[in-house]
Amino acid sequence: GRYYAERFGKAGAWTRSCSTCERGGEVEMRNWKKWVCLTVAGMAFFMAGCGKEAAVSTEAPLVKTVVAGEAAKGEKTSFSGTVHGYFESPLAFQTGGRIMARYVDQGQRVSAGDALMKVDSKDAEEQVASAQSAVIASRAKADLAYSTLARYEKLHAANAISDLNMDQVRNQAQLAQAELDSSEAALSRAENNLGFTLLTADRDGVIGSTLYEVGQVVAAGTPVVTIIDDSRLDVHISLTEKQYRSYGVGTPATVTFWALPGVTVEGTVRDVAAAPNSQTGTYDAKVTLVDPPDTVAVGMTAEVKFGSQKDSQGFMIPLSAMASQKENPSVWVVKDGKVHLVPVTVGRYGDDTVEITGGLSRGDRIVSAGASKLSEGEEVRT
């Protein structure tokens, strides 16, 4: 029994060891298959990535272009405005009172010194009369003091009066003269106040507006009428913050008028406000008209366009289009799908624009973005 047990027991162990080896081989086979699959998949992914990279590297670069001489999108070069006089003076009384007369109407032409309005002058006239009376009294007192001084000087020369009496008489004469001077100054002020009750034109021009009517009470310094000097004419426009530095004093412009088709007048910016208008938030600018015809009148609607025909050789391009801004400024010009570096001459600079005065022609297509890595003759996509 022990013989068979030992024999068949060893055989069973051998049988079990063989089964174990078969299962280990199957596991190794499965692991090897997984490794092969992963290796093939990785190589396929790597090869696919390399193919895409090669395809991108051969594609032409994409650039943004603009046409030289055309206004940039959203850029405004023309402005609506109204014709105004070179000087517009709001006039006011220097003394208050009730308006008793108005001698002019809106739109009436006047000359310097013409009467415009008058306020009640009764109080001023009474002040003048009182001042005149004070002057008469002071002059009589001064005359008496000087005649007394003349007599006392003769007595003093004859040693008939003392030096003390002489000094007293001389002092009384000086006081009388001082009172006379004071009363005459008061009379002058009263006469001026009387003159202030009549408002007169300070220059030749046309009445722009009358702000008060007869019977109304106005305070001193309150504007009551506006006089416009139309010997020279301006067009008033408004500039935004971005346009503020683009159109400075001296910038030429072309002005047309809605009511006068076919009439074109040259103009020049003569004044730009240093601070924005508190109501509109824009900068007020004045464009002076050069030799306007007589048909142009105050109040007409006008359109101001910057860049006159005399200055048509220059135009603005985006600052980003400049390939070099040092010693040799240049831009990339696109022709037949290829870029070429063209030297240019520049003028004034704006906030994000630059004026081209030479080297480019209107209508040339130039690169405005993506020009940093371009080379001469390179093909590009737009």
Secondary structure, DSSP 8 states (H G I E B T S, - for coil): -HHHHHHHHHHHHHHHHHHHHHHHHHHHHHHHHHHHHHHHHHHHHHHHHHHHHHHHHTS--B-EEEETTS--TT---EEEEEEEEEEEEEEE-SS-EEEEEE---TT-EE-TT-EEEEE--HHHHHHHHHHHHHHHHHHHHHHHHHHHHHHHHHHHHTT-S-HHHHHHHHHHHHHHHHHHHHHHHHHHHHHHHHHHTEEE-SSSEEEEEE---TT-EE-TT-EEEEEEEEEEEEEEEEE-TTTTTTS-TT-EEEEEETTEEEEEEEEEEEEE-SS--TTT-SEEEEEEESS--TT--TT-EEEEEES-GGGTT-EEEEGGGEEE-SSS-EEEEEETTEEEEEE-EEEEE-SSEEEEEES--TT-EEEEES-TT--TT-B-B-
